């Protein structure tokens, strides 16, 4: 199969007439409508993406908090074992560090 390029434009028999003013206006309105629809669809997609991002950030934040608490508990465990039971229950003593 040969790859043949169209180089002789005199072969074209179809002549394209210029648009009238009414046709130009109609075409412009059509393009504006399409652009408006496209923007509306994109706004919906952006809103959905923002919701997904917020959920992800919330999960990350909760996970970070959980990990942070776990690390603090494991670091504080040896110190809590050394304290008396009264000191462990009293928040004023616990916060004195």
Order of alpha helices (4+ residues) and beta strands (2+ residues): alpha-alpha-alpha
